[in-house]
Amino acid sequence: MEKRVLPKWLVKTQHGSWEPEIFISGIVLIGLIQLPEYLTEFRFYFSREIFGLSTDIDNLIAVLTTGIYWMIFGLGLHLFIRGIWIGLVGLSYVFPNGINKDRLGYAQKFEKVVDNIPDVTEQVIKLEKISSSIFSINYLMFMSILGAYFFIVLAIVFPVYIFILFTDFTVTEAFVEDSNLSKVIAIYGRTLSTLGLIYMFDFLSLGLIKRIKYVNVVYYPIYRFISLVTFSKLYRNIYYLLISNFKKWKVITFLILFTTITIAIIFQNAGRDSVASNLSQLEFYGGGWENTVSISNYDNMNDGIQHVQATIQSDIISTNSLRLFVSDRSNFNDSIRAVCDKTIEKVESDEYKLACLKNFFKVSLDDSLINTHQWFFHKHLNTGNRGIITYIDISTLKNGLHQVKVDLNWGAENTSYAKIPFYVEH
């Protein structure tokens, strides 16, 4: 292939590219190191206040956090190699003749070792290529992770919810296992997932499908569609530059390792998998919240766990009253209005709001619905959650294990919101 003649301004920019690389890497690295903590706070807030029990925000934050971890690793590695590069550039200026073997006076065997050391200029050029490649690969990795997430959301999740929104079906009907709609959605999801896996195979194999005669004709529209929803135009040039200039086995090995590690980190960050659970030999252990006692439900144990539904003062109660706090959420607003009694006077007053909340949150004690007479607005001291609090008389309860339960009144049916076991010890 004939070598292109580059414009002088581009050659000059290429020679000085290390300066903006180091500047950008350093500045961005400082911000990225702090970002995961803020993303975690963001996830807690939106999961609690906006999305409720949905895992969509958890998945998004897991993807973003994984991409950020790769960026931190890549930029850190880039700065490390650039540091070595700068050191060699400086030494090549101070000692232009390189290593003075005459002054070393080594034996022949050790002199051969010194002879095998590459020339400083060669090392500088090699490190220059490595540093610039790492800087570009960093961006490619981050955008590839986001692109995969965009494919899942834009091609699978978003169309399904748009369809449900503009039809008479409800979300519940759409995901009931025996319904026709759920079967259609399942077929659609599996079809798009299969196409995504084919695209990923082609990506990892450096375009193997693009080389197969006749098959590439069928694959072309699939490639164009997935490229569109993954915004690959933003990073496609870097991908093709790398795979066409590096040895194929090196690129394939890197892409497979990158994909495997990325998937593992995303599952780890999303809370669906963990190293601890994989290494644990416990077979009789469950993760269902209805069968698990969480310290987040007890004020004396909860030291700032933000994602809570309801709390009481302790797991062991030696007093005659139970202090129950129920966390309210922004995504409950429409449902609360739907079941609220519109005949109550002073609409939108505090009394009206408390009455609506009382009607929405149904409290049971040992499976018996109780009438909670008075509620108060309350901001939880440990968690920062805003909600309502009430006090329940338990003086008649016998010593032993009991349970307080909070259900959500959706109008047609109630759903469980919190179940908190406690032991009475008068």
SVG drawing of the C-alpha trace seen along z (x, -y; Angstrom):
<svg xmlns="http://www.w3.org/2000/svg" viewBox="-66 -24 102 51">
<polyline fill="none" stroke="black" stroke-width="0.4" points="0.0,0.0 1.4,-3.4 2.2,-5.7 0.1,-8.9 1.8,-12.3 0.4,-14.0 -0.1,-17.8 2.6,-19.6 0.2,-20.8 -0.9,-17.2 2.7,-16.0 3.4,-18.8 0.3,-17.9 1.3,-14.2 4.8,-15.0 3.3,-17.1 0.3,-14.8 1.9,-13.6 1.3,-17.0 -2.5,-17.1 -2.5,-13.3 -0.8,-13.7 -2.8,-16.8 -6.2,-15.2 -5.2,-11.9 -4.2,-13.7 -7.3,-16.0 -9.8,-13.3 -8.2,-10.7 -8.6,-13.0 -12.3,-13.4 -12.9,-9.7 -11.4,-8.5 -14.1,-10.5 -17.0,-9.7 -17.9,-6.1 -18.8,-7.4 -21.1,-10.1 -22.7,-7.5 -23.4,-5.3 -25.1,-8.2 -27.0,-8.9 -28.2,-5.3 -29.3,-5.3 -31.4,-8.4 -33.0,-7.5 -33.6,-3.9 -35.3,-5.1 -37.2,-8.1 -37.9,-7.6 -37.5,-4.1 -38.7,-2.2 -37.9,1.5 -36.8,1.3 -33.3,2.5 -33.0,0.3 -31.0,-2.4 -28.8,0.3 -27.9,1.7 -27.2,-1.7 -24.9,-2.7 -23.2,0.7 -22.4,0.2 -21.2,-3.4 -19.1,-2.4 -17.5,0.5 -16.6,-1.8 -15.1,-4.3 -13.0,-1.6 -11.6,-0.7 -10.9,-4.4 -9.1,-4.7 -7.0,-1.6 -6.3,-2.7 -5.4,-6.4 -3.3,-5.3 -1.4,-2.9 -1.1,-5.6 0.4,-8.0 2.8,-5.4 4.1,-4.5 4.3,-8.2 6.4,-8.7 8.9,-6.1 8.8,-7.7 9.6,-11.2 12.4,-9.8 14.0,-8.1 13.5,-11.2 15.3,-13.3 18.2,-10.8 18.5,-10.6 19.2,-14.3 21.6,-14.2 23.4,-11.1 23.0,-11.1 25.6,-8.3 23.6,-5.9 25.1,-3.3 28.9,-3.6 29.9,0.1 33.6,-0.7 33.1,-2.2 31.1,0.8 33.9,3.3 31.5,6.3 32.5,9.9 31.5,11.1 28.3,12.9 27.0,9.8 28.2,7.6 25.9,9.6 23.0,8.8 23.8,5.1 24.1,5.5 20.6,6.9 19.1,3.8 17.3,1.8 18.6,-1.6 17.1,-4.5 15.6,-6.0 14.0,-2.7 12.5,-2.4 11.2,-6.0 9.5,-5.3 8.0,-2.0 6.7,-3.6 5.3,-6.5 3.2,-4.0 2.1,-2.1 1.1,-5.2 -0.9,-6.7 -2.6,-3.3 -3.6,-2.9 -5.0,-6.4 -7.2,-5.6 -8.1,-2.1 -9.3,-3.6 -12.0,-5.5 -12.9,-2.5 -13.4,-0.3 -15.6,-2.9 -17.8,-3.5 -18.1,0.2 -19.5,0.8 -22.0,-2.1 -22.8,-0.9 -23.8,2.6 -26.0,1.0 -27.6,-1.3 -28.4,1.7 -30.2,3.5 -32.2,0.3 -32.9,-1.2 -33.5,2.0 -35.2,4.2 -36.4,2.5 -37.5,-0.9 -39.7,0.6 -41.4,3.0 -42.4,0.2 -43.5,-2.1 -45.7,0.6 -47.3,1.2 -47.7,-2.6 -49.7,-3.1 -51.9,0.0 -54.5,1.1 -52.1,3.6 -50.6,3.0 -47.0,3.8 -48.4,6.6 -50.3,8.2 -47.2,7.9 -45.0,9.9 -47.5,12.5 -45.9,15.7 -49.1,17.3 -50.2,14.2 -49.9,14.0 -48.3,10.6 -45.6,12.0 -44.9,14.7 -44.6,12.1 -42.3,10.0 -40.2,13.1 -39.8,13.9 -38.9,10.3 -36.3,10.2 -34.7,13.5 -34.5,12.5 -32.8,9.2 -30.5,10.8 -29.5,13.4 -28.7,10.7 -26.7,8.8 -24.7,12.0 -24.0,12.4 -22.8,8.8 -20.6,9.3 -19.1,12.5 -18.3,10.5 -16.8,7.7 -14.6,10.2 -13.5,12.2 -12.4,9.0 -15.1,9.2 -15.2,12.9 -18.9,12.8 -18.1,9.9 -15.7,12.2 -18.1,15.1 -19.7,15.1 -23.5,14.8 -23.8,14.6 -22.4,11.1 -25.3,10.0 -27.8,11.1 -25.7,9.8 -25.2,6.3 -28.7,4.8 -28.2,6.4 -24.8,4.7 -26.1,1.4 -29.0,1.5 -26.9,2.5 -24.2,0.0 -26.9,-2.7 -28.3,-1.9 -24.8,-1.4 -23.5,-4.7 -20.5,-2.8 -19.8,-5.7 -18.2,-7.5 -15.5,-4.8 -15.6,-2.6 -12.5,-4.3 -10.4,-3.5 -11.5,0.2 -10.6,0.6 -7.3,-1.2 -6.3,1.2 -7.4,4.5 -5.8,3.6 -2.4,2.6 -1.9,5.0 -1.4,8.8 -4.8,10.5 -4.1,12.9 -3.1,10.1 -6.3,8.1 -8.6,11.1 -7.0,12.1 -7.4,8.6 -11.0,8.3 -12.0,11.6 -10.3,10.8 -11.8,7.3 -15.3,8.6 -15.1,11.4 -13.7,9.1 -16.3,6.4 -19.3,8.7 -17.9,10.0 -17.5,6.5 -20.9,5.4 -22.6,8.3 -20.5,7.6 -21.5,3.9 -25.1,4.6 -25.3,6.9 -26.3,9.9 -23.1,11.8 -20.2,11.5 -16.8,13.2 -18.0,14.0 -21.1,15.8 -19.1,17.8 -16.6,18.9 -19.1,19.7 -19.9,23.4 -23.3,22.6 -26.0,24.4 -28.9,23.7 -28.9,20.0 -31.5,17.8 -31.6,14.2 -35.4,13.6 -36.1,10.4 -39.3,11.9 -37.2,14.6 -34.3,12.5 -33.8,10.3 -32.0,7.1 -30.3,4.7 -31.7,1.9 -35.1,2.5 -33.9,1.7 -32.9,-1.8 -30.4,-0.6 -28.5,1.4 -29.0,-0.8 -25.9,-3.0 -26.8,-4.9 -28.1,-2.2 -30.2,-4.4 -32.3,-1.9 -35.1,-1.1 -38.8,-0.5 -39.7,-0.7 -38.0,-0.5 -38.8,0.1 -36.6,-0.8 -35.1,2.6 -35.4,6.3 -36.0,7.0 -38.8,4.9 -39.0,4.5 -41.4,1.6 -45.2,1.4 -45.0,-0.6 -43.7,0.0 -42.2,-3.0 -42.9,-2.3 -41.3,-4.5 -42.4,-4.0 -40.3,-5.5 -42.3,-7.4 -41.1,-7.7 -41.7,-10.0 -42.9,-7.2 -45.8,-6.6 -47.3,-10.0 -49.7,-9.1 -50.8,-5.9 -51.4,-7.7 -53.6,-10.3 -55.5,-7.5 -56.6,-5.8 -57.0,-9.0 -60.4,-10.1 -61.2,-13.3 -63.9,-14.3 -61.4,-15.2 -61.4,-18.9 -58.4,-21.2 -57.2,-19.5 -53.3,-19.6 -53.0,-20.5 -50.8,-18.5 -53.9,-16.8 -55.0,-15.8 -51.6,-14.4 -51.3,-12.4 -54.8,-11.0 -53.8,-10.0 -50.7,-8.3 -52.6,-6.5 -55.0,-5.2 -52.1,-4.1 -49.9,-2.4 -51.8,0.5 -50.2,1.8 -50.7,5.3 -49.6,6.9 -49.2,10.6 -51.3,10.7 -54.2,8.7 -54.9,5.3 -54.7,2.5 -55.9,-1.0 -53.0,-3.4 -54.7,-6.4 -52.0,-9.1 -49.2,-9.6 -46.5,-12.3 -44.1,-13.4 -40.6,-12.3 -37.1,-12.4 -35.1,-9.4 -32.0,-10.4 -29.8,-7.6 -30.8,-7.1 -32.1,-10.6 -35.2,-9.0 -38.4,-11.1 -41.7,-9.5 -44.2,-9.1 -44.0,-7.7 -46.6,-6.3 -46.6,-4.5 -48.4,-1.2 -49.6,0.1 -48.2,3.7 -48.8,4.0 -51.2,6.9 -48.8,8.9 -47.4,12.0 -43.7,12.5 -42.3,14.1 -41.8,13.6 -44.1,11.2 -44.2,9.4 -45.3,6.0 -46.1,5.7 -46.7,2.8 -48.7,3.2 -49.2,0.7 -52.8,0.0 -52.9,-0.2 -56.7,-0.3 -57.6,3.1 -55.0,5.0 -52.3,4.6 -48.7,5.5 -46.2,6.2 -43.8,3.3 -42.0,4.4 -42.1,7.3 -40.2,6.8 -40.0,9.5 -39.4,8.5 -39.3,10.3 -41.3,9.0 -39.7,9.3 -41.7,7.6"/>
</svg>
